[in-house]
């Protein structure tokens, strides 16, 4: 499975420009034989909370419609990054995943909201998560996947829950600031090793009115080895994945089998 990590330069508040950049990257990724294309967190508008009401969309709004169209047009799995969506209980930082036929197969509302970036003041947290089956277009599902968003990376319980439900790959759209870049890389390595799963972290570059983002998008294999790693400039990173490696690593080092959940109860 070939995965394209779209390391965008997200312009705060510029929805039209960001959509155009995303469409170009999706098209280029598909042209380079990507089976899965991953966009970053809040890619339509960035953390433009001062104008959040202008950027918030409905679940069947313009961006969701475009994502479904792009997936169907190019015959790809599209992990559509995240953007603000209105729900009955508030606006959430929401990731949508589309199958190659354009069908919405997974909706994830970011569970952990980071106070350092004022998310908890403006957004409603999600309360649930689910894995989904995926594979190369035109073939039976080859694996299960889960989606987390940025700050979720700091909470190992969430990644482990996905893996216990069968996930072999975790997708992580993000807007991770440069001042914590070391944490980004270290935690992706940790989540990959402890869960014996691929972890695909897709960050942005550029800056907004309070933070700078330095990319460093990363595909990590289940043994904790780098498959592909980006620098600090916008661009598309490609990672070719082999899910037999997940089975091999889990057989050689049966960490999940050796868990003792009764001993972990509080």
Order of alpha helices (4+ residues) and beta strands (2+ residues): beta-alpha-beta-alpha-alpha-beta-beta-beta-beta-alpha-beta-beta-alpha-beta-alpha-beta-beta-beta-beta-beta-beta-alpha
